Amino acid sequence: MGKMVLEISDELAEALRVPPEEKLARLRQELAVRLYQKGLLPFGKARELAGMSKWKFHVLLGDEGIVRRYDVEELKEDLRTLEALG
């Protein structure tokens, strides 16, 4: 499996208005939210990119005013999870 690397110049990184220790996580979250919003990444992969739990990513989407799409595959996955738990 390959890896994709995104290079951001020091000048652009310094212009980002967040504390230095939060920059990488914040960039990953912003990218994940926008790709999900545009339908370019499904929820699970966007959550993975953001490096967040399912529930924290739900909260982030809500905070950003992003409507959560819920398709048949996600319903089936949730039902399998519920069956496994109960």
N, CA and C of each residue as an Amber inpcrd file, in Angstrom:
protein
   258
   0.8490000  -1.1760000   0.0000000   0.0000000   0.0000000   0.0000000
   0.8900000   1.2330000   0.0000000   0.5800000   2.1900000  -0.8390000
   1.3570000   3.4110000  -0.9540000   0.9430000   4.4660000   0.0510000
   1.6290000   5.5660000  -0.0410000   1.3570000   6.6850000   0.8580000
   1.3910000   7.9580000   0.0300000   0.4930000   8.8840000   0.3200000
   0.4810000  10.1710000  -0.3380000   0.9990000  11.2160000   0.6500000
   1.8910000  12.0650000   0.1780000   2.4720000  13.0950000   1.0280000
   2.0920000  14.4570000   0.4590000   1.5900000  15.3230000   1.3120000
   1.2350000  16.6770000   0.9290000   2.2720000  17.6210000   1.5270000
   2.9590000  18.3540000   0.6750000   3.9610000  19.2970000   1.1610000
   3.3410000  20.6740000   1.3020000   3.6070000  21.3010000   2.4340000
   3.1480000  22.6630000   2.6930000   4.3810000  23.4680000   3.0850000
   4.5770000  24.5730000   2.4070000   5.7720000  25.3740000   2.6850000
   5.7410000  25.9020000   4.1200000   6.9290000  26.1780000   4.6450000
   7.0290000  26.7440000   5.9930000   6.2500000  28.0510000   6.0850000
   6.3020000  28.8400000   5.0240000   5.6040000  30.1290000   5.0030000
   4.0940000  29.9380000   5.1700000   3.5340000  28.9620000   4.4500000
   2.1000000  28.6940000   4.5790000   1.7730000  28.1080000   5.9450000
   2.6050000  27.2040000   6.4290000   2.3760000  26.5960000   7.7380000
   2.4090000  27.6490000   8.8420000   3.3270000  28.5820000   8.7300000
   3.4240000  29.6390000   9.7380000   2.2310000  30.5850000   9.6890000
   1.6210000  30.7300000   8.5100000   0.4720000  31.6280000   8.3570000
  -0.8000000  31.0420000   8.9600000  -0.8060000  29.7410000   9.1950000
  -1.9790000  29.0830000   9.7790000  -2.1810000  29.5860000  11.2010000
  -3.3530000  30.0880000  11.4800000  -3.6350000  30.7460000  12.7590000
  -4.1230000  29.7800000  13.8270000  -3.2930000  28.8010000  14.1370000
  -3.5410000  27.8760000  15.2370000  -2.2150000  27.6270000  15.9370000
  -2.2510000  27.2220000  17.1960000  -0.9940000  26.9420000  17.9030000
  -0.1640000  25.9010000  17.1490000   1.1560000  26.0370000  17.1690000
   2.0320000  25.1340000  16.4140000   1.7700000  23.6500000  16.6810000
   1.5000000  23.2980000  17.9260000   1.2960000  21.8840000  18.2590000
  -0.0220000  21.3320000  17.7230000  -0.9250000  22.1960000  17.2630000
  -2.2290000  21.7690000  16.7400000  -2.3030000  21.7680000  15.2180000
  -1.2610000  22.2790000  14.5590000  -1.3460000  22.5020000  13.1080000
  -1.6130000  21.2450000  12.3090000  -0.8540000  20.1870000  12.5200000
  -1.0320000  18.9750000  11.7210000  -2.4190000  18.3680000  11.9320000
  -2.8270000  18.2270000  13.1740000  -4.1430000  17.6530000  13.4690000
  -5.2500000  18.5190000  12.8750000  -5.1060000  19.8220000  12.9880000
  -6.1320000  20.7320000  12.4720000  -6.2370000  20.6520000  10.9610000
  -5.0910000  20.5840000  10.2810000  -5.1060000  20.4520000   8.8280000
  -5.7710000  19.1460000   8.3920000  -5.4710000  18.0730000   9.0890000
  -6.0740000  16.7710000   8.7670000  -7.5840000  16.8250000   8.9710000
  -8.0230000  17.4610000  10.0600000  -9.4540000  17.5620000  10.3430000
 -10.1580000  18.4240000   9.2970000  -9.5690000  19.5570000   8.9690000
 -10.1780000  20.4500000   7.9760000 -10.3000000  19.7530000   6.6220000
  -9.2430000  19.0640000   6.2160000  -9.2660000  18.3440000   4.9500000
 -10.3190000  17.2420000   4.9790000 -10.3780000  16.5000000   6.0630000
 -11.3460000  15.4130000   6.1940000 -12.7820000  15.9310000   6.1240000
 -13.0660000  17.0100000   6.8220000 -14.4210000  17.5850000   6.8350000
 -14.8260000  18.0380000   5.4390000 -13.9320000  18.7420000   4.7600000
 -14.2830000  19.2700000   3.4320000 -14.4360000  18.1490000   2.4040000
 -13.5750000  17.1450000   2.4600000 -13.6970000  16.0290000   1.5180000
 -14.9800000  15.2450000   1.7700000 -15.3570000  15.0920000   3.0350000
 -16.6200000  14.4300000   3.3690000 -17.7970000  15.2770000   2.8790000
 -17.7400000  16.5600000   3.1490000 -18.8170000  17.4710000   2.7680000
 -19.0680000  17.4350000   1.2580000 -18.0230000  17.3380000   0.4790000
 -18.1450000  17.3240000  -0.9730000 -18.4310000  15.9300000  -1.5360000
 -18.5200000  14.9340000  -0.6550000 -18.8200000  13.5860000  -1.1050000
 -17.6200000  12.8660000  -1.7090000 -16.4260000  13.3700000  -1.4550000
 -15.2200000  12.7690000  -2.0130000 -14.6340000  11.6790000  -1.1270000
 -15.0290000  11.6570000   0.1380000 -14.6130000  10.5990000   1.0660000
 -15.8270000  10.1500000   1.8640000 -16.0000000   8.8340000   2.0470000
 -17.0810000   8.3730000   2.9170000 -16.7480000   8.6780000   4.3840000
 -17.7470000   8.6060000   5.2230000 -17.5940000   8.9650000   6.6310000
 -16.4210000   8.2560000   7.2990000 -16.3460000   6.9360000   7.1570000
 -15.3020000   6.1650000   7.8370000 -13.9020000   6.5730000   7.4250000
 -13.7080000   6.8140000   6.1400000 -12.3780000   7.2180000   5.6570000
 -12.0650000   8.6580000   6.0550000 -13.0710000   9.5200000   6.0450000
 -12.8590000  10.9020000   6.4790000 -12.4920000  10.9360000   7.9600000
 -13.1830000  10.1250000   8.7490000 -12.8850000  10.0280000  10.1790000
 -11.4620000   9.5310000  10.3890000 -11.0620000   8.5590000   9.5960000
  -9.7100000   8.0160000   9.6780000  -8.6750000   9.0930000   9.3380000
  -8.9210000   9.8590000   8.2750000  -8.0240000  10.9480000   7.8960000
  -7.9210000  11.9800000   9.0100000  -9.0450000  12.2820000   9.6420000
  -9.0650000  13.2600000  10.7290000  -8.3760000  12.7330000  11.9820000
  -8.2190000  11.4090000  12.0750000  -7.5920000  10.8230000  13.2580000
  -8.4840000  10.9170000  14.4810000  -9.7950000  10.7660000  14.2540000
 -10.7620000  10.9400000  15.3380000 -11.6320000   9.6970000  15.4810000
 -12.2090000   9.5390000  16.6660000 -13.1750000   8.4680000  16.8650000
 -14.4420000   8.8090000  16.0780000 -15.2640000   7.7980000  15.8990000
 -16.5290000   7.9920000  15.1790000 -17.3570000   9.1040000  15.8240000
 -17.4460000   9.0740000  17.1420000 -18.3000000  10.0300000  17.8470000
 -17.7240000  11.4330000  17.8170000 -16.3950000  11.5550000  17.9590000
 -15.7850000  12.8910000  17.9010000 -15.9260000  13.4950000  16.5110000
 -15.8320000  12.6340000  15.4830000 -15.9940000  13.1550000  14.1270000
 -17.4390000  13.5850000  13.8860000 -18.4010000  12.8410000  14.4410000
 -19.8120000  13.2700000  14.3720000 -19.9590000  14.6630000  14.9760000
 -19.3580000  14.8690000  16.1360000 -19.4460000  16.1630000  16.8150000
 -18.8060000  17.2540000  15.9650000 -17.6350000  16.9640000  15.3960000
 -16.9610000  17.9440000  14.5500000 -17.8350000  18.3220000  13.3610000
 -18.4460000  17.3280000  12.7190000 -19.3430000  17.6340000  11.5960000
 -20.4910000  18.5200000  12.0510000 -21.0580000  18.2210000  13.2050000
 -22.1410000  19.0490000  13.7400000 -21.6810000  20.4660000  14.0200000
 -20.5010000  20.5980000  14.6240000 -19.9530000  21.9230000  14.9160000
 -19.7350000  22.7330000  13.6410000 -19.4060000  22.0340000  12.5640000
 -19.1510000  22.6900000  11.2770000 -20.4300000  22.8820000  10.4590000
 -21.5570000  22.3670000  10.9630000 -22.8250000  22.4990000  10.2490000
 -22.9100000  21.6120000   9.0160000 -22.1600000  20.5070000   9.0270000
 -22.1470000  19.5860000   7.8930000 -23.2330000  18.5340000   8.0910000
 -24.0930000  18.3860000   7.1030000 -25.1640000  17.3900000   7.1630000
 -24.5520000  16.0080000   6.9910000 -24.8990000  15.1140000   7.8750000
 -24.3870000  13.7390000   7.8580000 -25.1960000  12.9200000   6.8800000
 -24.5290000  12.3350000   5.8950000 -25.1890000  11.4190000   4.9590000
 -25.1480000  10.0230000   5.5630000 -26.2050000   9.2970000   5.3880000
 -26.2970000   7.9540000   5.9600000 -26.8630000   7.0450000   4.8830000
 -26.0230000   6.1810000   4.3200000 -26.4880000   5.3330000   3.2270000
 -26.7750000   3.9120000   3.7090000 -27.2390000   3.0890000   2.7950000
 -27.6500000   1.7240000   3.1120000 -26.4700000   0.9080000   3.6440000
 -25.2810000   1.0800000   3.0670000 -24.1100000   0.3410000   3.5380000
 -23.8010000   0.6700000   4.9910000 -23.9000000   1.9380000   5.3550000
 -23.6420000   2.3280000   6.7430000 -24.7000000   1.7560000   7.6740000
 -25.9420000   1.7110000   7.2240000 -27.0030000   1.1080000   8.0190000
 -26.6940000  -0.3700000   8.2630000 -26.3080000  -1.0880000   7.2100000
 -25.9750000  -2.5040000   7.3550000 -24.8100000  -2.6980000   8.3310000
 -23.8040000  -1.8320000   8.2250000 -22.6560000  -1.9290000   9.1310000
 -23.0930000  -1.6910000  10.5760000 -23.9370000  -0.7010000  10.7890000
 -24.4230000  -0.4170000  12.1380000 -25.2570000  -1.5770000  12.6770000
 -26.0680000  -2.1880000  11.8400000 -26.8710000  -3.3230000  12.2750000
 -25.9920000  -4.5120000  12.6500000 -24.9370000  -4.7570000  11.8710000
 -23.9880000  -5.8310000  12.2100000 -23.3270000  -5.5520000  13.5600000
 -22.9640000  -4.3000000  13.7840000 -22.3440000  -3.9290000  15.0520000
 -23.3020000  -4.1630000  16.2100000 -24.5470000  -3.7610000  16.0500000
 -25.5480000  -3.9590000  17.0970000 -25.7860000  -5.4390000  17.3770000
 -25.8230000  -6.2370000  16.3260000 -26.0150000  -7.6890000  16.5070000
 -24.8360000  -8.2870000  17.2630000 -23.6410000  -7.8270000  16.9440000
 -22.4400000  -8.3400000  17.6200000 -22.4250000  -7.9440000  19.0930000
 -22.9620000  -6.7770000  19.4030000 -22.9850000  -6.2980000  20.7880000
 -24.0860000  -6.9480000  21.6130000 -25.1840000  -7.2890000  20.9590000
 -26.3230000  -7.7360000  21.7300000 -26.6290000  -9.1630000  21.5990000
